[in-house]
Amino acid sequence: MAEAVRAHDITGLVLAGGRGARMGGVDKGLQPFRGLPLARHALQRLAPQVGSCLVNANRHLERYADFGVPVWPDSLSDYAGPLAGFLCGLSHCPTPWLLTVPCDTPLFPLDLAQRLASAAAARNAEIVFAAGRETDAQGHARWRDQPVFCLLQAALLPSLQQYTAQGGRKIDTWARAHRCISVAFDRPEDDPRAFANANTLQELHALENAR
């Protein structure tokens, strides 16, 4: 077992740097959810779980700055995807670990950091993904990794810099080159919608009205 990973060892990163293409190109992180912009809602859900927080955004930086935490844009050009956000976060991470969450999955677990950190220590992992239950078209349940919900060591920055400099953009491909594990959020009390994301305004409204 590796050394315990405590909350103050972790910097939380809200990923809000995407194009929002399936929402018509709007800045997804600024869309309202239960009275708050999505990214601010994610930040408030994440902040109690970690030592400090950052936001990754590529538009409307002044509005994100109003959230009261540092805001950093991608260093890679042309909206290069979540891995660009990982690279941004690792480049500005002051702690040994970084925990990433997307802005468009507002019901993510309130114990996300603790469960991923416990698994990292118990299994000596460098990268830990959350895994959530999904139901396919035939009604069969299965577990699927949610790689944008990721706890990773800050020391992996040089590896990610090299991978992205060579044109790599797939989280899974890069992560599997390291000690990477998954944690299933499979307790009876876990919300089955915890990793449901809003790619469209209709999906966002459905999550907003979920109880």
Secondary structure, DSSP 8 states (H G I E B T S, - for coil): ------GGGEEEEEEE-S--GGGTS--GGGSEETTEEHHHHHHHHHGGGSSEEEEEESS-HHHHHTTSS-EE--SSSS---HHHHHHHHHHT--SSEEEEEETT-TT--TTHHHHHHHHHHHHT-SEEEEEEEEE-TTS-EEEEEEEEEEEEEGGGHHHHHHHHHTT---HHHHHTTSSEEEEE---TTS-TTTT---SSHHHHHHHHT--
